[in-house]
Amino acid sequence: MAPYNVVISDRARHLLGRQIIFLARVSPSAARRAKDEILKAIRSLSRNPARFPFLEAEHLPPNKYHKMFVENWYLVLYQIRDRNVYVDYVLDCRQDYGWLVK
């Protein structure tokens, strides 16, 4: 089967950038490693993106976002439409992201 096209939204890029900048203040090498692992995981969505479960949250439509955890700290939320995977959020699980589900 042909690979899916993975599209990272501007919002997801911004969120990832903020997290990497924050981590780089503490450890530039850890920031590079985290960025590489997150991007590697996102690229892997081109193959079988449906392997990750849906995010279930009271204020989100059911079966809208799939959730993928990366490096125990990061949560990638994405949608699958046709042969495209749209990455909408890259969140740090150590921070409050309740704003997303309200």
LINRACOR-V467793 format. One record per residue. RES is the residue in one small letter. NEAR is the number of other C-alpha atoms within 12 Angstrom. D_CENTER is the distance of its C-alpha to the mean C-alpha in Angstrom with 2 decimals. Layout:
res:RES near:NEAR d_center:D_CENTER
res:RES near:NEAR d_center:D_CENTER
//
This chain:
res:m near:7 d_center:23.39
res:a near:10 d_center:21.98
res:p near:16 d_center:18.35
res:y near:23 d_center:15.87
res:n near:23 d_center:15.11
res:v near:28 d_center:11.49
res:v near:25 d_center:11.24
res:i near:28 d_center:8.87
res:s near:21 d_center:10.24
res:d near:15 d_center:12.27
res:r near:20 d_center:10.76
res:a near:27 d_center:7.20
res:r near:24 d_center:9.53
res:h near:18 d_center:11.64
res:l near:27 d_center:9.44
res:l near:33 d_center:8.45
res:g near:24 d_center:12.17
res:r near:19 d_center:13.46
res:q near:31 d_center:11.98
res:i near:30 d_center:13.34
res:i near:20 d_center:16.57
res:f near:19 d_center:17.02
res:l near:21 d_center:16.70
res:a near:18 d_center:18.97
res:r near:14 d_center:21.66
res:v near:13 d_center:22.01
res:s near:14 d_center:21.43
res:p near:16 d_center:20.83
res:s near:15 d_center:20.66
res:a near:19 d_center:18.02
res:a near:23 d_center:15.93
res:r near:22 d_center:16.48
res:r near:18 d_center:15.72
res:a near:29 d_center:12.37
res:k near:30 d_center:11.41
res:d near:18 d_center:12.90
res:e near:23 d_center:11.23
res:i near:35 d_center:7.59
res:l near:28 d_center:8.92
res:k near:17 d_center:10.98
res:a near:27 d_center:8.49
res:i near:39 d_center:6.83
res:r near:23 d_center:10.57
res:s near:23 d_center:11.51
res:l near:33 d_center:10.18
res:s near:27 d_center:13.37
res:r near:21 d_center:15.27
res:n near:22 d_center:15.33
res:p near:33 d_center:11.97
res:a near:25 d_center:13.87
res:r near:14 d_center:14.18
res:f near:25 d_center:11.56
res:p near:21 d_center:13.00
res:f near:23 d_center:12.71
res:l near:24 d_center:11.88
res:e near:17 d_center:15.42
res:a near:19 d_center:16.28
res:e near:13 d_center:19.68
res:h near:14 d_center:18.94
res:l near:17 d_center:16.47
res:p near:15 d_center:18.00
res:p near:15 d_center:17.98
res:n near:21 d_center:15.98
res:k near:25 d_center:13.89
res:y near:30 d_center:10.24
res:h near:33 d_center:9.24
res:k near:33 d_center:7.34
res:m near:33 d_center:6.48
res:f near:25 d_center:7.61
res:v near:26 d_center:8.02
res:e near:22 d_center:11.31
res:n near:15 d_center:12.23
res:w near:20 d_center:10.89
res:y near:30 d_center:7.15
res:l near:33 d_center:5.11
res:v near:43 d_center:1.82
res:l near:40 d_center:4.61
res:y near:36 d_center:6.60
res:q near:34 d_center:10.36
res:i near:30 d_center:12.92
res:r near:19 d_center:16.10
res:d near:14 d_center:18.89
res:r near:20 d_center:17.84
res:n near:22 d_center:14.79
res:v near:31 d_center:11.06
res:y near:33 d_center:9.67
res:v near:40 d_center:6.08
res:d near:30 d_center:7.03
res:y near:34 d_center:5.13
res:v near:40 d_center:3.75
res:l near:36 d_center:6.56
res:d near:30 d_center:9.33
res:c near:21 d_center:10.90
res:r near:12 d_center:14.21
res:q near:15 d_center:14.31
res:d near:11 d_center:15.32
res:y near:18 d_center:12.90
res:g near:15 d_center:15.69
res:w near:11 d_center:15.99
res:l near:19 d_center:13.16
res:v near:17 d_center:15.25
res:k near:10 d_center:18.62
//
